[in-house]
């Protein structure tokens, strides 16, 4: 069976205020063309279809167009919700849409109920594990202390239990939206550390033939059978070195696996340039970035006059301007933000304890800090979703 693995479409997202809608539409056309031209038997989309819980209308229309195009090809598609999606909204009408061959898996309780497809060699069971936020699904999976590894392990136990009841030789594919240990993150993924350590070990997925992962935006091979497709488009300059692609996976009759990367169309290359302004404007080696989206980091000791206007004369598509003057870490003018860059909330909290008390926290105190940060993040997520829903209802009420 030939499977096309993609994820993290983030429909409705922009890139530094530049609309990506046209590029996302071009990707959908490319996806459909690949399915048709490469004789794909099934498409899997491993979460983050949308960029936010309440997507803009244009993004919904593009998603609708994608569903119609895939359904017209007659090629089954399996999708799960990611941490950016509203699982309930994405799953509306799933039963009816499933009759057209588009299978939406957004309910945690259904992780052990696969979509079963068949080829000349027998059945392939596709299990959809939507993003499982530990604090919200711990009761469903009966875990005492919520954590990403615990809830995913419990979900995979249901997968393995169902698979064990099926005919000998049934092959298996798991779709999951998670941060698996060994994966390399970028700046454009939303933090999912609610519920403790975000990453889960690859061994959680033992016992299945292929694991189609979503969440991380770089295409990655963790093992031969566990892969991230990455996002089809860049959403931050930290992805400047990414090769945007999908995985074309051939799953043989005995579970043998071959995988090929299929490149995605990207509207412009990304470039990160660094140096003093005069150097960036004069360096002939940078001429190749004239048509790229550019992030420029200026290291001038004193902020130069009109830097953005001067940069865009040479690099018309400059989108981001960062100031990092050449200074030593001991320089009193180094900003608080610069000193904290790259440090997690947990690390900052532990440093504060050490600064106030003269000694860092012990393991029990670290656990207290972790629980406190998790509680704040969980509350913030609930408040944010409620505020979004309230704004939507308020607008509807005004319209009425």
ROFI-626122 format. One record per atom (N, C-alpha, C): residue in three letters; x, y, z. Coordinates in steps of 0.02 Angstrom, whole numbers, plus 50000, padded with zeros to 5 digits. Layout:
! residues N
alaXYZ;...
***
This chain:
! residues 400
unk500434994050000;unk500005000050000;unk500445006250000;unk500285010949956;unk500685017149951;unk500315022649990;unk500665025550038;unk500375030450085;unk500745037050077;unk500365042450073;unk500665049150072;unk500555052350141;unk501105053850174;unk501095056450243;unk501265063850243;unk500795067850269;unk500895075050275;unk500615077350342;unk500755083450361;unk500495086150425;unk500615093650428;unk500345096650480;unk500505103650498;unk500395108450440;unk499795108250412;unk499625112850358;unk499555119950386;unk499285120650445;unk499195127250478;unk498815132050432;unk498275129750403;unk497875133950359;unk497655140250397;unk497745145950366;unk497575152350396;unk498155155950428;unk498735152750431;unk499315155950462;unk499675160450412;unk499955165850438;unk500365170350397;unk501095169450415;unk501525172550376;unk502245172350389;unk502485179450398;unk502595181550460;unk502805188450474;unk502345193450437;unk501695192450447;unk501175196850420;unk501065196050345;unk501425191550313;unk501305190150243;unk500815184350238;unk500265185250203;unk499765179950197;unk500065173950160;unk499935168050187;unk500175161850156;unk499605158150121;unk499025161350115;unk498445157850088;unk498555155350017;unk498845159549975;unk498975157449906;unk499465151649904;unk499975152049946;unk500475146549949;unk500155140149975;unk499705140850024;unk499365134950050;unk498905131849997;unk498575136049958;unk498165133549903;unk498585129849852;unk499185132549837;unk499635129349790;unk499865122549818;unk499985122249883;unk500165115849913;unk499615110649906;unk498985112749917;unk498425108049909;unk498395105449838;unk498505109849789;unk498515107649719;unk499085102549708;unk499655103949738;unk500235099549731;unk500085092749765;unk499765092949823;unk499585086749858;unk499135082449815;unk498615085449787;unk498145081749746;unk498485078949684;unk498925083049653;unk499285080749594;unk499745074849611;unk500065075049669;unk500495069649690;unk500105063249701;unk499515063849733;unk499095057949744;unk498905054749677;unk498735058949629;unk498515056449563;unk499115053449524;unk499665057149522;unk500225055149478;unk500645049549506;unk500655048849573;unk501065043649603;unk500665037649627;unk500045037149606;unk499625031349621;unk499585029949696;unk499445035149734;unk499395034549807;unk498755030949826;unk498805026449875;unk498225022549898;unk497875025549958;unk498245029449998;unk497955032650057;unk498365038750076;unk498015043850101;unk498335049950124;unk498235050350200;unk498775052050236;unk498705053050309;unk498955060150326;unk498555063550367;unk498705070450387;unk498755070450463;unk499355071450490;unk499485070350561;unk499405076750602;unk498855080150594;unk498675085550639;unk498895092550619;unk498615097450656;unk498705104650643;unk498505106250571;unk497895104250555;unk497595106050490;unk497515113650488;unk497245116450542;unk497175123750548;unk497715126450594;unk497775133150593;unk498265136350636;unk497975138250703;unk497325138850708;unk497025140550772;unk496335137450778;unk496085137550840;unk495465134050855;unk494875136750815;unk494855143350806;unk494325146450766;unk494655149450704;unk494715145650650;unk495075147950591;unk494685153150552;unk495035157350514;unk494685162150471;unk494305158650416;unk493795162050390;unk493365159050339;unk493755156650278;unk494245160550257;unk494635158650198;unk494995151950209;unk495235150750270;unk495565144350285;unk495055138650283;unk494455139750309;unk493935134650309;unk493745132950236;unk493695138050195;unk493535136850124;unk494075132850089;unk494715134250106;unk495255130450075;unk495245123250099;unk495095122050162;unk495045115250188;unk494475111550153;unk493915114950145;unk493345112050110;unk493535110050039;unk493905114450006;unk494125112949938;unk494585106849937;unk495025106349987;unk495485100649990;unk495095094149999;unk494585094250043;unk494185088250054;unk493825086049990;unk493545090849954;unk493195089149892;unk493675086249840;unk494265089249834;unk494755086849785;unk494975079649801;unk495105078449865;unk495325071749885;unk494765066649876;unk494155068549894;unk493585064049886;unk493465062349813;unk493555067149769;unk493445066049697;unk493935060949669;unk494535060649699;unk495035055749675;unk494865048749697;unk494425048149748;unk494255041549773;unk494805038349813;unk495265042349839;unk495815039749879;unk495665041149953;unk495615036049996;unk495455037150066;unk495965041750100;unk495715045950145;unk496135050550183;unk495965049850257;unk496485049550298;unk496405049150371;unk496735055350401;unk496365059150442;unk496615065250473;unk496505064950548;unk496965067850585;unk496875068750657;unk496935076150673;unk496675078050731;unk496745084950754;unk497405085850791;unk497695091850786;unk498315093450821;unk498195098350877;unk498725100650909;unk498645105150966;unk498415112050944;unk498485113950881;unk498225120350857;unk497485119850839;unk497245113850824;unk496545113050802;unk496075112850861;unk495445114650848;unk494905113050895;unk494645106250874;unk494755101250916;unk494565094450898;unk493815093950883;unk493415097250923;unk492685096850912;unk492485100150847;unk492775105850832;unk492585109250769;unk492825105350709;unk493445102950712;unk493705099150655;unk493305092750644;unk493055089750699;unk492705083450694;unk491965083950678;unk491705090050671;unk490985090850655;unk490845087450588;unk490325083250587;unk490135079950525;unk490585074150506;unk490995071750553;unk491485066550536;unk491145060350508;unk490565058550536;unk490225052550512;unk490005053150440;unk489725058950423;unk489505059950354;unk490095060550306;unk490615064250328;unk491205065150285;unk491545058450273;unk491515054150324;unk491825047650316;unk491535043550260;unk490905044750244;unk490595041050188;unk490905042850121;unk491225048750119;unk491575050850058;unk492305048650058;unk492505044950109;unk493185042450111;unk493675046950148;unk493415052150182;unk493835056650222;unk493695055150295;unk494175052150329;unk494065049650397;unk494405054350447;unk493995057950485;unk494245062650535;unk494265059150603;unk494845059150635;unk494915056050700;unk495115061450750;unk494635063650790;unk494755069150837;unk494565067450909;unk494255061550920;unk494015059650986;unk494525055051021;unk494775056951079;unk495245052551115;unk494975045551128;unk494325045051141;unk494025038551157;unk494055033751099;unk494165036251038;unk494135031950979;unk494825029750955;unk495355030650995;unk496035029050972;unk496105021650954;unk495725017350986;unk495785010250971;unk495315007750917;unk494975012350883;unk494525010450828;unk494825012750762;unk495105008350723;unk495465010450664;unk495025011450602;unk495305014850554;unk495045014850486;unk495395009050451;unk495025004250427;unk495324998250397;unk495264998750321;unk495834998750288;unk495864998850215;unk496194992350192;unk496074990450131;unk496334984050106;unk496694985050040;unk497214980950030;unk497534980549965;unk497564973149944;unk497964971449894;unk497984964549870;unk498274959749921;unk498584962349974;unk498924958050022;unk498564957750089;unk497984961050094;unk497624960750157;unk497454967550184;unk497294967650249;unk497064973850281;unk497644977950309;unk497534984550308;unk497984989250343;unk497534993450389;unk497684993250454;unk497294996850504;unk497635003450520;unk497255008950510;unk497515015650523;unk497215018150589;unk497635019250639;unk497415021650704;unk497585029050712;unk497075033150726;unk497185040250733;unk497215042250807;unk497795044750828;unk497885047450896;unk497915055050891;unk497355058450902;unk497375065750899;unk497825068450955;unk497975074850953;unk498375077751007;unk498015076451073;unk498375073551120;unk498095071651185;unk498405076151239;unk498025081251259;unk498265085651312;unk498165082051379;unk498705080551414;unk498655076151472;unk498135078151523;unk498095084551541;unk497625086651593;unk496905085551574;unk496765085351509;unk496075084651485;unk495875077451471;unk496355072951462;unk496185066051442;unk496405060951494;unk496675063051550;unk496935058251600;unk496385053651625;unk495775056251634;unk495225051951658;unk495015046951605;unk495005049051542;unk494825044451488;unk495305038451486;unk495955039751498;unk496445034351493;unk496645031451561;unk496345033951615;unk496455031051680;unk497155031751706;unk497485037351692;unk498165038351718;unk498115042751780;unk498505040951832;unk498465044551895;unk498775051451891;unk499375051851862;unk499715058351856;unk499765060151782;unk499445065651761;unk499445067251690;unk500135068851663;unk500295066051606;unk500925067251573;unk500875064751502;unk501265067551457;unk501215065551387;unk501385058151377;unk501915055851409;unk502105048851399;unk501565044151426;unk501275045851484;unk500775041551514;unk500155040951470;unk499895046551445;unk499275046151406;unk499405042951337;unk499975044351307;unk500115041151242;unk500235033651251;unk500565031751305;unk500665024551318;unk499995021151327;unk499535024351363;unk498875021351373;unk498495020951308;unk498545026051266;unk498225025951201;unk498505020251157;unk499155019451159;unk499475014151119;unk499295007251145;unk499165006551209;unk498925000051235;unk498264998151203;unk497825003151193;unk497185001751160;unk497304999851087;unk497785003151055;unk497945001450985;unk498184994250980;unk498654992451023;unk498934985651021;unk498414980351038;unk497964982051085;unk497434977351103;unk496964976051045;unk496784981251009;unk496354980450950;unk496714976550895;unk497344978250884;unk497734974950831;unk497804967450845;unk497874965750909;unk497954958650927;unk497334954550912;unk496754957750907;unk496124954350893;unk496004953550819;unk496414956550778;unk496304956350706;unk496664950450673;unk496504949250611;unk496784943550575;unk497544943950573;unk497864938150578;unk498594937950573;unk498824941050507;unk499334945150511;unk499594948450451;unk499304955350439;unk498824957450481;unk498554964250473;unk499114969250488;unk499244973650441;unk499754978850450;unk499444984950484;unk499874988950514;unk499624994450555;unk499995000950543;unk499615006450543;unk499885013150537;unk499585017350593;unk499985020950629;unk499755025450682;unk499905032650663;unk499395036850667;unk499485044150660;unk499495047150730;unk499995051250745;unk500035054350811;unk500305061350805;unk500065065650850;unk500295072550852;unk500635073650919;unk501295073450919;unk501655073450983;unk502385075550970;unk502735076851025;unk503445078451023;unk503815072151047;unk504105068550999;unk504455062251015;unk505195063651025;unk505475060751077;unk506175061851094;unk506625060451034;unk507085064951022;unk507535064350964;unk507335068950908;unk506715071550909;unk506495076250858;unk506795083150870;unk506905086750816;unk507195093450820;unk506655098650809;unk506555102950859;unk506025107950857;unk506255114250820;unk505765118550804;unk505905125150776;unk505515130250815;unk505565136650796;unk505245141950835;unk504485142450822;unk504235138950771;unk503545140050751;unk503055135050779;unk503295130250821;unk502825125550852;unk502605128350920;unk501975127650934;unk501715129950998;unk501935125251053;unk502125128151110;unk502365124251167;unk501815119451191;unk501995113051202;unk501505108251228;unk501745105151293;unk502105108951334;unk502375106251395;unk501875105751452;unk501245107651441;unk500735106651492;unk500705099151508;unk500735097551572;unk500715090551592;unk501405087651599;unk501915091851612;unk502585089351624;unk503015089551561;unk503515085151559;unk503985085051504;unk503615083751439;unk503765087751388;unk503375087451326;unk503535081251285;unk504165079051283;unk504365073751237;unk504195066851265;unk504065062251220;unk503935055351238;unk504425050851200;unk504635045351230;unk505115040951196;unk504805037251138;unk505215035851088;unk504965032351028;unk504705025351045;unk504945022351099;unk504725015551116;unk503975015151131;unk503665020951146;unk502945021051158;unk502565017951098;unk502855018751038;unk502515016550977;unk502725009650953;unk503055005850996;unk503264999150977;unk502664994850955;unk502774990650905;unk502274985750887;unk501854987550827;unk501994993250793;unk501614995050733;unk502104995750674;unk501824995450615;unk502254995450556;unk502495002350535;unk502075007450545;unk502295014250527;unk501955019250572;unk502325024350595;unk502065029650637;unk502145036250599;unk501585039250580;unk501575045650543;unk501475051250594;unk502015054850607;unk501995059950660;unk501865066850632;unk501545070950674;unk501465078050661;unk501665081950724;unk501765088250716;unk501915093250768;unk502565096950753;unk503125093350743;unk503745096650726;unk503755098450652;unk504025104350636;unk503965106950569;unk504525105050521;unk505025101450545;unk505555098950502;unk505445091650486;unk505535089750422;unk505475082750402;unk506045078850436;unk505865073450472;unk506365069850511;unk506225062450513;unk506755058550515;unk506715051250523;unk506995049450591;unk506555047550637;unk506785045650704;unk507015038350704;unk506645034150671;unk506845027250656;unk506575025850586;unk506735020050559;unk506475018450493;unk505715018750490;unk505385017250547;unk504665016750548;unk504315022550584;unk504695027350609;unk504405033050644;unk504675039450613;unk504235043350582;unk504455049150544;unk503985055150554;unk504285061150551;unk503915067350545;unk503925069450472;unk503345071450446;unk503345074150378;unk503565081350378;unk503445084950435;unk503575092050437;unk503025096050404;unk503035102550413;unk502545106950381;unk502725107750308;unk502215108550265;unk502365109250193;unk502625116150175;unk502545121050221;unk502775127850209;unk503145130350271;unk503595135150263;unk503945137850321;unk503495142850359;unk503545142650425;unk503155147350466;unk503585151250516;unk504245150550512;unk504705154650551;unk505385154350517;unk505805159250532;unk506475159350502;unk506915153850530;unk506725150750586;unk507105145150611;unk507065139150563;unk506615139450515;unk506535134150466;unk506915135550401;unk507375140350403;unk507735142350342;unk508105136650309;unk508335131850349;unk508725126250321;unk508295120050308;unk507635120650318;unk507205114850306;unk507105113550231;unk507045107350214;unk506815105350148;unk506085103050157;unk505625107050132;unk504915105650143;unk504675100050097;unk504375094950128;unk504205089050089;unk503665084950124;unk503455079650090;unk502995074550117;unk503355067850110;unk503125062850148;unk503395056150142;unk502925051850099;unk503215048650049;unk502855043750009;unk503095036850033;unk502665033250068;unk502855027150102;unk502535021150068;unk502935016250049;unk502685009950022;unk502725004750077;unk502135002150097;unk502094997150150;unk501964990450117;unk502464985950122;unk502434979550087;unk501974974550122;unk501874968750091;unk501404963750116;unk501594961050185;unk502244961050202;unk502454958750267;unk502664964250314;unk502474970350297;unk502674976150337;unk503324979250315;unk503604976750260;unk504214979950234;unk504054987250217;unk504554991550223;unk504424998650215;unk504965002150175;unk504735006050127;unk505175010450090;unk504875017450091;unk505295022550099;unk505045029450105;unk505445034050059;unk505075038550027;unk505375043449981;unk505105050349997;unk505535055349996;unk505315062250008;unk505075065349943;unk504495068549947;unk504205072149890;unk504205079549908;unk504595083549872;unk504665090649888;unk504015094449877;unk503915099549919;unk503325103849914;unk503525110649884;unk503075113749847;unk503235120349819;unk503245125649873;unk503785129649876;unk503855134949926;unk503885141549889;unk503495146549910;unk503455152849872;unk504115156549866;unk504495156649920;unk505155159949919;unk505625156349966;unk506275156349951;unk506755153650000;unk506805158450060;unk507055155850115;unk507175159850175;unk507915161050182;unk508095166950208;unk508805168550220;unk508865172250286;unk509355170350325;unk509525173850386;unk510235176750377;unk510275183250380;unk510915186550371;unk511085190450434;unk511725191150447;unk511945194150511;unk512575198250499;unk512605203950530;unk513205208150526;unk513025215450534;unk513525219750526;unk513395226950529;unk513045229050465;unk512635234150470;unk512205236050414;unk512615237350350;unk513145241150355;unk513545242750296;unk513825236350264;unk514015231450305;unk514265225150278;unk513725221450239;unk513115221350267;unk512565217850234;unk512385221050168;unk512445227650165;unk512265231250104;unk512795230650049;unk513405228850069;unk513955228950020;unk514225221950003;unk514115217050045;unk514405210450035;unk514135207249972;unk514555205949921;unk514315203049858;unk514055195949867;unk514275192449919;unk514055185449929;unk513315185049948;unk513025190649969;unk512325190649990;unk511845192149932;unk512125193249873;unk511695194949816;unk511185189449800;unk511355183249818;unk510915177549803;unk510265177849843;unk510235182149894;unk509635182649936;unk509165188249915;unk509275191049857;unk508875196749835;unk508135195049829;unk507965188849812;unk507265186849803;unk506995182949863;unk507385182249915;unk507185178249973;unk506815182450024;unk506425179050067;unk506195182250128;unk506785182450176;unk506925188350201;unk507545189350239;unk507395191250311;unk507785188250356;unk507835190550425;unk508545193250434;unk508595199650451;unk509255202750459;unk509385204250532;unk509945201850557;unk510165203350625;unk510745208150622;unk510635214250648;unk511145219450645;unk511555219350709;unk512215219450700;unk512675219150757;unk513025225850770;unk512795231150737;unk513095237850748;unk513055239650822;unk513605242350850;unk513585244350921;unk513055249650935;unk512945254050885;unk512435259250891;unk511925258050835;unk511285258550852;unk510765257150802;unk510825262150745;unk510895259650683;unk510965264250625;unk510305267450606;unk510355272750568;unk509755276450547;unk509395272750491;unk508735272450495;unk508295269650443;unk508545262850418;unk508665258150462;unk508955251750439;unk508485247750394;unk507835247650409;unk507385243650368;unk507325246550297;unk507275253050292;unk507215256150226;unk507845254850185;unk508415255050216;unk509045253850180;unk509115246550160;unk508905242150205;unk508955235050189;unk508495233050131;unk507885235750131;unk507415233750079;unk507605236250010;unk508055241050006;unk508305243149941;unk508695237549908;unk509065233649949;unk509445228049922;unk509065221449927;unk508705220649983;unk508315214549995;unk507585216450002;unk507215216849946;unk506535219549947;unk506055215749991;unk506215209450006;unk505755205250045;unk505995204150116;unk506335209150143;unk506545208850214;unk505915209250258;unk505835204350302;unk505235204050344;unk505385204850418;unk505995203450438;unk506155203550509;unk506825207050520;unk506825211550569;unk507435215250585;unk507575214350659;unk508165211750675;unk508365210350744;unk508995214250760;unk509015217250820;unk509605220850841;unk509965216950896;unk510585215050882;unk511005211650931;unk511705214850929;unk511795220550961;unk512445224050959;unk512995219450985;unk513585220250956;unk514165216450978;unk514365218751048;unk514175214851099;unk514345216351168;unk514505209951204;unk514875210451258;unk515035204651299;unk514445203251345;unk514355197051368;unk513815195551414;unk513825199551478;unk514435201951497;unk514495205851559;unk514305213051550;unk514215215151488;unk514045222151475;unk513375223851508;unk513345229151548;unk512705230751582;unk512145232651534;unk512315234251472;unk511795236151424;unk511475230051390;unk511745224051403;unk511425218151375;unk510735217351406;unk510225216651365;unk509535216851390;unk509355210651430;unk508855211551472;unk508595205951512;unk508345200451465;unk508005202451411;unk507755197451364;unk508305193451332;unk508875196751316;unk509435193151287;unk509735188151336;unk509765190151400;unk510045185651450;unk509615179451460;unk508965180151449;unk508505174551460;unk508365170551397;unk508605172851341;unk508445169651277;unk508645162251278;unk508195157951257;unk508345150851253;unk508245147051318;unk508045150451372;unk507945147151436;unk507195145851447;unk507035140051474;unk506335138351486;unk506085141651549;unk505425141751558;unk505125144451619;unk505395140751680;unk505475134251673;unk505725130251730;unk506425132451749;unk506855133351699;unk507545135451713;unk507575142351745;unk507155146951720;unk507145153751748;unk506905153551821;unk506385149551834;unk506135148951902;unk506655146051949;unk507025140851927;unk507545137951969;unk508115142851981;unk508285146651930;unk508805151751938;unk508605157051990;unk507945158751988;unk507705163752036;unk507755161152107;unk507575154852117;unk507635151952184;unk508365152052207;unk508825150252162;unk509525150252180;unk509775157252196;unk509535162252159;unk509745169152170;unk509505171752238;unk508875170052256;unk508595172552319;unk508865168852379;unk508945162252373;unk509105158252430;unk509845156552436;unk510205157152379;unk510905155352380;unk511035148152360;unk510505144152351;unk510565137152329;unk509955135452287;unk510065131252237;unk509525129452193;unk509025124852226;unk508445123652195;unk507935119352223;unk508135112052222;unk507875108252270;unk507975101052269;unk507445097852223;unk507455091152218;unk507005087852171;unk506265088952189;unk506105088852253;unk505405090052273;unk505195097052254;unk505625101952263;unk505465108852247;unk505415109752171;unk505835106252133;unk505785106552060;unk505105103952038;unk504865098652070;unk504215095752053;unk503655100852068;unk503715104452124;unk503225109652140;unk503225115052087;unk503815117152065;unk503865122152012;unk503545119651947;unk503685113351929;unk503405110551867;unk502645110551871;unk502375108351929;unk501645108051936;unk501345115051931;unk501685120051960;unk501435126851958;unk501425129551887;unk501955128551850;unk501975130951781;unk501465127251738;unk501375120751749;unk500875116951711;unk500175119751725;unk500025121251788;unk499365123751806;unk499235130451773;unk499735134851772;unk499655141451741;unk499535140651666;unk499925136351633;unk499835135351561;unk499155132451545;unk498935127451585;unk498285124451573;unk497725129551581;unk497765133651634;unk497265138851645;unk497265143751587;unk497865145651564;unk497915150451509;unk497605147651445;unk497705141151433;unk497425138051373;unk496655138051376;unk496385136551435;unk495655136551442;unk495375143551434;unk495705148551465;unk495475155451460;unk495515157851388;unk496055156151353;unk496135158351283;unk495595155451239;unk495455148951247;unk494925145851206;unk494245148851223;unk494125150251288;unk493495153251308;unk493415160351281;unk493965164051281;unk493945170951255;unk493795170851180;unk494095166151145;unk493975165751072;unk493235164151059;unk492975159351098;unk492275157451088;unk491815163351107;unk491995166951162;unk491595172651182;unk491585178151130;unk492155179451100;unk492185184651048;unk491755182550988;unk491785176150971;unk491385173750914;unk490645174550929;unk490435172450989;unk489725173051006;unk489505180351011;unk489965184651036;unk489805191751041;unk489685194850973;unk490115193050926;unk490035195550858;unk489375193150828;unk489215186750841;unk488585184050814;unk487985187650844;unk488025189250910;unk487475192650942;unk487385199650914;unk487945203150902;unk487895209850872;unk487595209450803;unk487795204250765;unk487525203450697;unk486775202250699;unk486545198450749;unk485825197350754;unk485445203650773;
***
